[in-house]
Amino acid sequence: MMHGAIYVVMKTEGELQQLVRAWINRTIIFFIICYAVTTMATLLYVPPMAARVRANPWLFSVAW
């Protein structure tokens, strides 16, 4: 949704662009929250991934 909103803002003008521009901040926040939740769920519920991150702590920076 975030990428679609950004694309619409780039490709349109006028009233539609202004309407969609208001959505962009909300969709970016939603994306970041979903990304963080998915990363944490993966580390909690997929033990091999968590073990790999514990063995190589620098990998945690890649996840963020």
PyMOL CGO cylinders between C-alpha atoms (Angstrom):
from pymol import cmd
from pymol.cgo import CYLINDER

trace = [
    CYLINDER, 0.00, 0.00, 0.00, 2.85, 2.36, 0.85, 0.3, 1, 1, 1, 1, 1, 1,
    CYLINDER, 2.85, 2.36, 0.85, 4.56, 1.87, -2.48, 0.3, 1, 1, 1, 1, 1, 1,
    CYLINDER, 4.56, 1.87, -2.48, 1.30, 2.26, -4.35, 0.3, 1, 1, 1, 1, 1, 1,
    CYLINDER, 1.30, 2.26, -4.35, 0.50, 5.52, -2.57, 0.3, 1, 1, 1, 1, 1, 1,
    CYLINDER, 0.50, 5.52, -2.57, 3.95, 6.92, -3.34, 0.3, 1, 1, 1, 1, 1, 1,
    CYLINDER, 3.95, 6.92, -3.34, 3.57, 5.89, -6.99, 0.3, 1, 1, 1, 1, 1, 1,
    CYLINDER, 3.57, 5.89, -6.99, 0.16, 7.54, -7.28, 0.3, 1, 1, 1, 1, 1, 1,
    CYLINDER, 0.16, 7.54, -7.28, 1.52, 10.78, -5.81, 0.3, 1, 1, 1, 1, 1, 1,
    CYLINDER, 1.52, 10.78, -5.81, 4.36, 10.76, -8.33, 0.3, 1, 1, 1, 1, 1, 1,
    CYLINDER, 4.36, 10.76, -8.33, 2.07, 10.08, -11.31, 0.3, 1, 1, 1, 1, 1, 1,
    CYLINDER, 2.07, 10.08, -11.31, -0.97, 12.25, -10.60, 0.3, 1, 1, 1, 1, 1, 1,
    CYLINDER, -0.97, 12.25, -10.60, -1.83, 15.88, -10.01, 0.3, 1, 1, 1, 1, 1, 1,
    CYLINDER, -1.83, 15.88, -10.01, -4.55, 17.85, -8.35, 0.3, 1, 1, 1, 1, 1, 1,
    CYLINDER, -4.55, 17.85, -8.35, -7.19, 16.59, -5.96, 0.3, 1, 1, 1, 1, 1, 1,
    CYLINDER, -7.19, 16.59, -5.96, -6.32, 12.89, -6.23, 0.3, 1, 1, 1, 1, 1, 1,
    CYLINDER, -6.32, 12.89, -6.23, -2.68, 13.61, -5.50, 0.3, 1, 1, 1, 1, 1, 1,
    CYLINDER, -2.68, 13.61, -5.50, -3.56, 15.64, -2.41, 0.3, 1, 1, 1, 1, 1, 1,
    CYLINDER, -3.56, 15.64, -2.41, -5.90, 12.92, -1.16, 0.3, 1, 1, 1, 1, 1, 1,
    CYLINDER, -5.90, 12.92, -1.16, -3.30, 10.18, -1.53, 0.3, 1, 1, 1, 1, 1, 1,
    CYLINDER, -3.30, 10.18, -1.53, -0.49, 12.37, -0.16, 0.3, 1, 1, 1, 1, 1, 1,
    CYLINDER, -0.49, 12.37, -0.16, -2.34, 12.37, 3.19, 0.3, 1, 1, 1, 1, 1, 1,
    CYLINDER, -2.34, 12.37, 3.19, -2.14, 8.56, 3.26, 0.3, 1, 1, 1, 1, 1, 1,
    CYLINDER, -2.14, 8.56, 3.26, 1.62, 8.28, 2.81, 0.3, 1, 1, 1, 1, 1, 1,
    CYLINDER, 1.62, 8.28, 2.81, 2.74, 8.98, 6.39, 0.3, 1, 1, 1, 1, 1, 1,
    CYLINDER, 2.74, 8.98, 6.39, 0.19, 6.54, 7.78, 0.3, 1, 1, 1, 1, 1, 1,
    CYLINDER, 0.19, 6.54, 7.78, 1.20, 3.81, 5.36, 0.3, 1, 1, 1, 1, 1, 1,
    CYLINDER, 1.20, 3.81, 5.36, 4.91, 4.30, 6.16, 0.3, 1, 1, 1, 1, 1, 1,
    CYLINDER, 4.91, 4.30, 6.16, 4.20, 3.99, 9.89, 0.3, 1, 1, 1, 1, 1, 1,
    CYLINDER, 4.20, 3.99, 9.89, 2.09, 0.88, 9.24, 0.3, 1, 1, 1, 1, 1, 1,
    CYLINDER, 2.09, 0.88, 9.24, 4.90, -0.63, 7.16, 0.3, 1, 1, 1, 1, 1, 1,
    CYLINDER, 4.90, -0.63, 7.16, 7.51, -0.01, 9.88, 0.3, 1, 1, 1, 1, 1, 1,
    CYLINDER, 7.51, -0.01, 9.88, 5.28, -1.53, 12.57, 0.3, 1, 1, 1, 1, 1, 1,
    CYLINDER, 5.28, -1.53, 12.57, 4.57, -4.62, 10.43, 0.3, 1, 1, 1, 1, 1, 1,
    CYLINDER, 4.57, -4.62, 10.43, 8.28, -4.98, 9.63, 0.3, 1, 1, 1, 1, 1, 1,
    CYLINDER, 8.28, -4.98, 9.63, 9.25, -4.81, 13.31, 0.3, 1, 1, 1, 1, 1, 1,
    CYLINDER, 9.25, -4.81, 13.31, 6.54, -7.28, 14.37, 0.3, 1, 1, 1, 1, 1, 1,
    CYLINDER, 6.54, -7.28, 14.37, 7.48, -9.74, 11.62, 0.3, 1, 1, 1, 1, 1, 1,
    CYLINDER, 7.48, -9.74, 11.62, 11.17, -9.53, 12.52, 0.3, 1, 1, 1, 1, 1, 1,
    CYLINDER, 11.17, -9.53, 12.52, 10.47, -10.15, 16.21, 0.3, 1, 1, 1, 1, 1, 1,
    CYLINDER, 10.47, -10.15, 16.21, 8.06, -13.01, 15.45, 0.3, 1, 1, 1, 1, 1, 1,
    CYLINDER, 8.06, -13.01, 15.45, 10.64, -14.64, 13.21, 0.3, 1, 1, 1, 1, 1, 1,
    CYLINDER, 10.64, -14.64, 13.21, 13.31, -14.41, 15.90, 0.3, 1, 1, 1, 1, 1, 1,
    CYLINDER, 13.31, -14.41, 15.90, 10.93, -15.79, 18.55, 0.3, 1, 1, 1, 1, 1, 1,
    CYLINDER, 10.93, -15.79, 18.55, 9.18, -18.56, 16.62, 0.3, 1, 1, 1, 1, 1, 1,
    CYLINDER, 9.18, -18.56, 16.62, 11.85, -19.78, 14.19, 0.3, 1, 1, 1, 1, 1, 1,
    CYLINDER, 11.85, -19.78, 14.19, 14.63, -21.04, 16.48, 0.3, 1, 1, 1, 1, 1, 1,
    CYLINDER, 14.63, -21.04, 16.48, 17.26, -21.61, 13.74, 0.3, 1, 1, 1, 1, 1, 1,
    CYLINDER, 17.26, -21.61, 13.74, 17.04, -17.95, 12.76, 0.3, 1, 1, 1, 1, 1, 1,
    CYLINDER, 17.04, -17.95, 12.76, 17.39, -16.84, 16.39, 0.3, 1, 1, 1, 1, 1, 1,
    CYLINDER, 17.39, -16.84, 16.39, 20.38, -19.14, 16.89, 0.3, 1, 1, 1, 1, 1, 1,
    CYLINDER, 20.38, -19.14, 16.89, 22.09, -17.67, 13.84, 0.3, 1, 1, 1, 1, 1, 1,
    CYLINDER, 22.09, -17.67, 13.84, 21.58, -14.14, 15.16, 0.3, 1, 1, 1, 1, 1, 1,
    CYLINDER, 21.58, -14.14, 15.16, 22.88, -15.09, 18.61, 0.3, 1, 1, 1, 1, 1, 1,
    CYLINDER, 22.88, -15.09, 18.61, 25.98, -16.65, 17.04, 0.3, 1, 1, 1, 1, 1, 1,
    CYLINDER, 25.98, -16.65, 17.04, 26.56, -13.54, 14.89, 0.3, 1, 1, 1, 1, 1, 1,
    CYLINDER, 26.56, -13.54, 14.89, 25.22, -10.47, 16.74, 0.3, 1, 1, 1, 1, 1, 1,
    CYLINDER, 25.22, -10.47, 16.74, 26.03, -8.17, 13.82, 0.3, 1, 1, 1, 1, 1, 1,
    CYLINDER, 26.03, -8.17, 13.82, 23.19, -9.85, 11.91, 0.3, 1, 1, 1, 1, 1, 1,
    CYLINDER, 23.19, -9.85, 11.91, 20.70, -8.11, 14.20, 0.3, 1, 1, 1, 1, 1, 1,
    CYLINDER, 20.70, -8.11, 14.20, 21.68, -4.80, 12.62, 0.3, 1, 1, 1, 1, 1, 1,
    CYLINDER, 21.68, -4.80, 12.62, 20.74, -6.24, 9.21, 0.3, 1, 1, 1, 1, 1, 1,
    CYLINDER, 20.74, -6.24, 9.21, 17.25, -7.07, 10.49, 0.3, 1, 1, 1, 1, 1, 1,
    CYLINDER, 17.25, -7.07, 10.49, 16.71, -3.46, 11.51, 0.3, 1, 1, 1, 1, 1, 1,
]
cmd.load_cgo(trace, "trace")
